[in-house]
Amino acid sequence: MLDVSHHANLAAALLGVFDSQISGGKRYDLATAGRRLANATYFDARSADKCTAIDWAVDLTPPIEDEQLSVVN
């Protein structure tokens, strides 16, 4: 879980780089911001939000460092 609550203006600017996708009628900029807000809201239903936006990440370092591990089932 990555707290991405801070610097929403930077996140919006980075999403704006993909203007060709956004101007094509798909509002990826709004959807991405909405998903981050929803992730934070739905993360823990029984307590107040500790952050306002969350992204999820997976550490793929172990399979990179160990050839015996695989990301494929």
VEXDREN-2710 file (C-alpha; in Angstrom, 1 decimal):
% VEXDREN-2710
k/r/px/py/pz
1/MET/0.0/0.0/0.0
2/LEU/1.4/3.4/-1.0
3/ASP/0.0/6.6/0.5
4/VAL/-0.2/8.9/-2.5
5/SER/-2.3/11.6/-0.7
6/HIS/0.3/14.3/-0.9
7/HIS/1.0/16.4/-4.0
8/ALA/-2.3/15.7/-5.9
9/ASN/-1.3/18.6/-8.2
10/LEU/1.8/16.6/-9.3
11/ALA/-0.2/13.5/-9.8
12/ALA/-2.7/15.4/-12.0
13/ALA/0.2/16.9/-14.0
14/LEU/1.7/13.5/-14.6
15/LEU/-1.6/12.1/-15.8
16/GLY/-1.9/15.1/-18.1
17/VAL/1.1/13.9/-20.0
18/PHE/-1.2/11.3/-21.6
19/ASP/-3.4/14.0/-23.2
20/SER/-3.9/11.9/-26.3
21/GLN/-5.7/9.3/-24.3
22/ILE/-7.7/11.7/-22.3
23/SER/-8.7/13.9/-25.2
24/GLY/-10.0/10.8/-27.0
25/GLY/-13.0/10.7/-24.7
26/LYS/-11.7/8.4/-22.0
27/ARG/-11.2/10.3/-18.7
28/TYR/-8.3/8.3/-17.4
29/ASP/-7.2/11.3/-15.4
30/LEU/-10.5/11.4/-13.4
31/ALA/-10.7/7.6/-13.2
32/THR/-7.2/7.3/-11.8
33/ALA/-7.8/9.9/-9.2
34/GLY/-11.2/8.4/-8.3
35/ARG/-9.6/4.9/-7.9
36/ARG/-7.0/6.2/-5.6
37/LEU/-9.6/7.9/-3.4
38/ALA/-11.8/4.7/-3.4
39/ASN/-8.8/2.6/-2.5
40/ALA/-8.3/4.8/0.6
41/THR/-11.9/4.8/1.5
42/TYR/-12.5/1.0/1.1
43/PHE/-9.1/0.0/2.6
44/ASP/-10.4/-0.2/6.2
45/ALA/-14.1/-0.1/6.7
46/ARG/-14.0/0.0/10.5
47/SER/-11.8/3.0/11.1
48/ALA/-11.3/6.6/9.9
49/ASP/-9.1/7.0/6.8
50/LYS/-5.5/7.5/7.6
51/CYS/-4.8/8.8/4.1
52/THR/-7.0/10.2/1.3
53/ALA/-5.4/8.3/-1.6
54/ILE/-3.8/4.9/-2.0
55/ASP/-2.1/3.1/-4.8
56/TRP/-1.2/-0.6/-4.6
57/ALA/2.2/-2.0/-5.5
58/VAL/4.0/-5.4/-5.6
59/ASP/7.6/-5.8/-4.8
60/LEU/9.0/-7.9/-7.6
61/THR/12.6/-7.8/-6.3
62/PRO/12.6/-11.4/-5.1
63/PRO/11.8/-13.0/-8.5
64/ILE/14.4/-10.7/-10.1
65/GLU/17.1/-11.7/-7.7
66/ASP/16.2/-15.4/-7.5
67/GLU/15.9/-17.3/-10.8
68/GLN/14.1/-20.2/-9.0
69/LEU/11.1/-17.8/-8.3
70/SER/8.6/-17.0/-11.0
71/VAL/5.8/-14.5/-11.3
72/VAL/3.9/-17.1/-13.5
73/ASN/1.6/-19.6/-11.7
END
